[in-house]
Amino acid sequence: MIALVQLLIKYALFEPFGVTITLNGVGISVLILATLCLAAAGNIINDIYDVETDLVNKPDRVIVGKSISEKTAYNLFFAFNIIGVGLGFYLSHVVGKSPFFTLFVIISALLYIYASYLKQLPFIGNLVISILVALSLIIVSIFDLLPVVTPSNKEAQLTFFKIVLDYAFFAFIINLIREMVKDMEDIDGDYKAQMNTLPIAIGRDRTHNIIFVISLIPILAVVYYVTTFLYKQELAVAYFLLLIIAPLIYISIKLFSAKTKKDYTHISVILKLVMLFGMLSMLLYPLILK
């Protein structure tokens, strides 16, 4: 999904409207590969630290210690990090913005800190990983738009940067809800591993109520977006109503009555689909901005 959304930003949002850009086909490929390598490293270190909880929550999906050794997992973690940060260093110099390289270092460090420490804290871990998800969208604008901003194109560049920020906020809030839902889903394993996630810290019922309230935010935000910017575009309105707003309302209804692990697993899957359809809506922009 990371690769897909970065390609959509580049080729469905920027390219069709003649926005002044920095990255060619090779450049966006390097950016995608760097992002995917860091994401892969983050997933690996997460799996390493999650072995104990995963043995309880999803024993059939444990990889570290079964399919591969912990030593091999660590080697892969370091390899993907080195490749990701190295590609980030190369790309930063290609676009003539060397300080941008620090973004990749920060992402790499935060993914390790998240897996080793932050995810054990109530809400903080959820917040950090959701910010990183949003950053995977924003980073395309940073590398593709910012290096070529001039006084004459500043307004146009800023307009498209703001559109990406809107999508980044959507990705952030949907992922935040999903991370909190996963904490409810995985509470047994997290408790056994002595983690202090939000459901363990304040209880299931309070966490459940917080998630329900937060789930209303994307509904209100998307309804506002549609009524403000898309109301004249029937196809776009129909798309958002059927594939984004309706599933979001369904999620809120299901959250209101969710009790079991199976309920939260189902909600998590629907949230993934909402995220996917939300990102695919970029394909509508040639209609929306014609």
N, C-alpha and C positions, 0 to 999 in steps of 0.2 A: 504493500500500500504506500510506503514511503516513496519508492521509485515511481509508482503511478502518479502520485500527487505532484511530485516534482516535474515530471514530464508534462502533466496537464497545465501547470503554471507556466511552463516555458512555451508549449506548443498550442495550447487552447486559449491562453490568456494574453501572453505577451506578443507572440509572433503574428497572429491574425490581424492585430491592430497597429502594426508598424511601430511598436514601442522601441525606443533606442535601447539596445542591449549590448552586453559585453561578451557573453558566452556563445561560442559556436557549438556545433554538434559534439565535438570532442570535449569542449569545456563543460557542458552540462553532463556529459557521461562521466567525467572525472568527479564532478560534484556529487552525482548520484552514487557512484562507487564509494567515495569517501564517506558519505552519510551512511550507506548500507554497512560498510565495514565497522564503523563506530557502533551502529545499532546491533550488529552481530556480536561485537565484543561485549556490549552491555547485556545482551541476552545470555551470553555464556557465563559471565561473572555472576549474573542473577541466578542461573541454574546451579552454579557451584555453591552459593550461599543458601540456596533454597532446598537442598537435598532433603534435609530433615522434615521440612514442612510438606514438600512434594510427596514424600513417602506416605504421608497421611492423606493429603488432599487429592493427589492424582498419581498413585503408584505406578500405573501403566505408562505414564509419560516421563518417568525419571530416566535421564540419559547419563548424567555424570555418576560414575561408580558402577554403571551397568553396561551401557554400550561403549563408553570411553572412560578412561581413567581420569582421576582428578588432575594428574600431572599433564596429561594431554590437553585437557580442557583449559588449564592455565596457559599452556603454550599457544593454544589457539587464540585465547584472549589477548595475549601480548602481541601475537602476529597481526590480528585484525586491527588492534589499536595502532600499531606502528604503521601499517599500510594506510589506515584512515587519516591519521595525523600527517603522515608523509605526503599523501595526495592533497590534503588541505594546505600544507606548506607550499607545494608546487603551484596549486591553483591561485593562491593569494598573490604569488609573485607574477603569475601570468596576467592577472587583471590589474597589476600595478598597485595593489593595496596590501602590503605585507602585514600590517596589524590585524587584518581579517583572520590570519592564521591562528590567533589566540582563541577564536571561537571553537575550533576543533579541539584544542587542548582543554578548554573549559568543559565542553560536552563530554569528552573522554573521562575527565576527572569526576564530573558530576554523576556519570553512570556508575562509576566504581563506588563513589561515596553513597549513592542511593542503594546499591545492592548490599554493601557491607554495613551500612548504618541507618541511613535515612528512612528506608522502608519499614523499619521497626518502630518508627515514631508515629504517633497519631496525626494523620492528615498531611504532615510535612512531606513525607515520601510521595504521597498521591499528587501533591501540588508540584513537586520538582519534576517528576516524570511527565506530567501533563504539560509543563512549560517546555520540556525538551521535545515533546511531540509537536507542539506549536512551532518551535524553532526550526524543525525540519522543513516547514513551509517557508518561514520568513527568510531562511538562509539563501533560498533561490533569489529572492528580491535583493538581498544584500550583495550577492555576487554578480547578478545580472543587470540590476538597475542602478545601484548607487555609484559604481565606478564611472558611469558616463552621464551623470547629472550635470547639466549646464543651466545657466540662467534662462535660456530660451526653451528648454524642455522640462524644466523643473516641475511645472504644474502637471503635465501629463505623467511624468514618472511618479509623482506623489499620488496621483489618482490610482494608478495600478498598484502601488505599494500599499495603499489603504485597502484595496480589494483583497489583496493577499492577507493583510492583517485581519480582515473580517473572517476569512476562512481559517486563519490560525486561531482566532478566538473560538470559532466553532469546534475545531479539532481539540483545543484545550479543554473546553467545558464537557464535551462528549467523553473524552478520555478520562477526565477527572471523575465523572459519574461512574464510568466503567471500572476505574481503579478502586473506588469505594465499594462498588458492587462486588468486585473480586475479593475484597477484604471480608465482606459478609459471607461470601461463598467459601472462603478458605479459613474461617475462624478457628476450626478445630485444630488444623495443623499449625497455624500461627500460635495458638495458645500453648500447644505442646512444646513448640520451639521457644517459648517465653518471649515472643514478640509483643510489642505494645501498640498494635494497630488500633484504629478508632473504635471498632466494635468491642475490643477487649478493654480499652481505656474507659469508655463511657457507657458501654452496654449496647446490645443489639437494637433495642427499641429506639433509643435516642439517635443512633447512627442511621437506622432505617428512616426516621423522620427527616433527618438532615438531607439524606440522599433524595428523598421525595421532593423536598423544597427546591434543592438544586436542579432537579430534573425539569422543573418548570421554567428555568432560565432560558435554555435553548429554544423551547416552544415560543416564549414571548419574543425572543430575539429574532427568530426566523419569521414569525408572523409580522413583526415590525419591518423586517427587511423586504418581505414580499409586498406588503401593502404600500411601502414607501417607494421602492425602486422597480418593482416588476408587475404592478397591477394592470398595465396595458398589454402585457405579453401573456396571452392565454396559455400557450404551451408551457412556458416557464412556471406560471402559477399552478397549472395542473401537476407538473413535475414535483414542485415543492410540497404541494398539498398531499399528494398520494405517496411519495417516496421519502419524505422527510418529516413533515408536520404530523401526518397520521401515525407513523411509527413512534414518534416522540410522545404523542398523547397515549398511545398503547403502552409504552414503557412506563409512563407515570401511573397509569391505571394498574399495571402489573406490580409496580413497586409498592403501591398502596396496600396490596393484598399479599405481597411476597412473604413467605415464611420459611420455605425449605431451601436447601442447597440447589436442588433442581430448578426452583423458581429463579434464583439468582444467576444460575448458569444460562438459562433461557434468555434472561434480560441482557446478559453480557453479549450473547450472540447477536441479538437484535441491535444492540448499540454498535457493534462492529459493522453491521449492514447499513445503519444510518450514517456512520462515518464514511463508508464507501460511496453511498449515493450522494452524500453531501459534497464529496470531492468531485464526483463525476458531473455535478451540476455546472462545473466550469465549461463543459462542452456547450452549454446554452449561451455563453457570452456573445458569440457572433450574432445571436438573435437579440439578446438584451441590449447590446450597445450599437446595434446597426443604425 
